[in-house]
Amino acid sequence: MVQLQHRQAQATGARASRFRCVVPLATATLSPSNAIKSVAKAPAVRDAEYTKKVIGEEQKYVLQTYARAPVVISHGKGAKMWDIEGKEYIDMAAGIAVNALGHSDAQWFAALAEQAEKLAHTSNLYHTEPQVELAKRLVENSFADKAFFCNTGTEANEGAIKFARKWARVQAGVDPYSAEATAPYELVSFTSCFHGRTMGALALTYKEQYKTPFYPMMPGHRLAEYNKLDSARAVIEKGKTAAVFVEPVQGEGGITPSEIEFLKGLRQLCDEAGALLVFDEVQCGLGRTGKLWGHELYGVEPDMMTLAKPLAGGLPIGAVLLKQHVADAMKPGDHGSTFAGNPLVCHVACTVFDIINDPAFLAAVEQKGDRLREGLKRTMGSNPHVKEVRGVGLLVGVQLDMMAGGVVEAARDMGVMVITAGKGDVVRLVPPLVITDEEIDKCCEVLGAAIAKVAPQ
Ligand SMILES: Cc1ncc(COP(=O)(O)O)c(C=O)c1O
C-alpha cells in the first residue's frame, strides 16, 4: 500500500518537491504516528560565519581523524544535497557508496517510521521478524545458505576472518576450543585492496600508512598482487591458507575490476588448497555494478561474501553471507554483536533490498553507468592528464596522472561532490543509484570544467 501510494506520488511529481518530502502520502496508512509530524521542512539558511562556527566546534570537540571538506551539509533529496548556506550540490559520493536510494527517499523514510513506531532494538537475545525477513531475502537471492548481521563493512570482514579461522580448525579435525590445537590460519589479500580499519580487516588492507601506527598487525597475513594469478599461486598453500579475501571490483584501491581469469583462477586455487574464497562486496555489492552482486559479472561463486554500505540505505549495517559448510563450523557464543540485525535497520534494509532487486532498477543502473562513463570521456577525455575512465555500473573512476584533490575541490565549488581513490590520483564517482540522466550530464559538464580549470591544456 505504502509502495503504491509512493508510486502515485512519483507519477504526480510530488516527489520532486525540494523542501517537503512526500512522506505524508507514504505514511498516511500508518497508525497515528509522531513520525508524520517530523516531515522535513526547509531548514533555515545560514551565513558563512555560521559555517565557520560549526567547523570550529567540530575541530574543538570531535577527534580529528578525518580531513573533511569545509562545508556543512544540511539536507538532501535524491542525488542532490544542500549545505547550510543553501548551496546545491549533485552528490556523486553518496556517503561513500552508501545512499543507494539517494537522500530522504519516501519509501525508505516510511519503512523507518513504520518500524521505529513499533520496535527499534532488542539485541539478539530474542527473535524478531525483520531480521529473519532480511536474511531470507539475502539467502534466497544469492549463493548463500545463511546470513550473519553486524554493523559496518570492517565488522563484516572481521566476522568473515573469524568464521574462516574456525572453519579451518574444524576442517583440520582438531578441537577448535583447545589452545594447543593448530590448523591452517593464513589469510591472503591483494595489492590495493581495502577491507576496513579494525585490527583483523586492517591486517588484510593494503595501504601501509593505515597500518604502521598500530603495529604489530594480526599475524598470518600473506599479500599477493591483484589480478596476477601467479602471485596468488605462490602464497595460497594447502595446510597453511584458511581463506582468500578479494573485492570483485576494487573500490578504494582505484575502481579496478578483477579480470575474469583471475577470479576463476582464485576459485580453483582455493579449491585445490582447501581454503575459503571470500568476496568483499562492501562497496561493489547490491546493485552498484548493475548486477545485484558484483561477482555475477564473473560467474564465480564465493564461500562467503561481506556486505555493508548500501544495505540499509544510510543506516549502519553489515552482513556476512555464508555457504552451509562454513556456517556449520559456528556455534552459539562463537561470535556476536549487541546492535547487529536490529529490527529497525533490518526492516529498512528489506525495503532497500526490494527496490534494488528489480531487473528494471538494475538495468537502469547499468545504463546510467554507461552514460556517466561516456559523458566523462566526452568532457574530460581530451585533457592530457586523464589516462583512463573505467569502472562498472555506477562504480566509476577517472585515472589521472596527477593528484585528484584539485579537481575534487574545483568540482565542489561548481556544485558537484566527488571523492578520490587509489593513490589519490583517481576521481571516484559512486552516486546514488537513483541519480537522473540530467544530473549525470550536469556532473560530466562540471568535471570537464573542473579539470580544465585545474590543469589547463
Ligand atoms: C571493499 C570495502 N570493504 C570494507 C570496507 C570497510 O567498511 P566500513 O567503512 O563500513 O567499515 C570498505 C569501506 O570503504 C570497502 O570499500
The ligand as a MOL file (V3000), in Angstrom:
LIG
                    3D

  0  0  0     0  0            999 V3000
M  V30 BEGIN CTAB
M  V30 COUNTS 16 16 0 0 0
M  V30 BEGIN ATOM
M  V30 1 C 35.5330 -3.0600 -0.0770 0
M  V30 2 C 35.4150 -2.4840 1.3010 0
M  V30 3 N 35.4800 -3.3020 2.3580 0
M  V30 4 C 35.3580 -2.8550 3.6140 0
M  V30 5 C 35.1650 -1.5100 3.8680 0
M  V30 6 C 35.0330 -1.0250 5.2850 0
M  V30 7 O 33.7190 -0.6440 5.5030 0
M  V30 8 P 33.3420 0.2960 6.7510 0
M  V30 9 O 33.9280 1.6390 6.4820 0
M  V30 10 O 31.8410 0.2820 6.7840 0
M  V30 11 O 33.9370 -0.3360 7.9610 0
M  V30 12 C 35.0820 -0.6130 2.7920 0
M  V30 13 C 34.9010 0.8260 3.0320 0
M  V30 14 O 35.1440 1.6550 2.2020 0
M  V30 15 C 35.2170 -1.1150 1.4750 0
M  V30 16 O 35.1560 -0.3090 0.4150 0
M  V30 END ATOM
M  V30 BEGIN BOND
M  V30 1 1 1 2
M  V30 2 1 2 3
M  V30 3 2 2 15
M  V30 4 2 3 4
M  V30 5 1 4 5
M  V30 6 1 5 6
M  V30 7 2 5 12
M  V30 8 1 6 7
M  V30 9 1 7 8
M  V30 10 2 8 9
M  V30 11 1 8 10
M  V30 12 1 8 11
M  V30 13 1 12 13
M  V30 14 1 12 15
M  V30 15 2 13 14
M  V30 16 1 15 16
M  V30 END BOND
M  V30 END CTAB
M  END
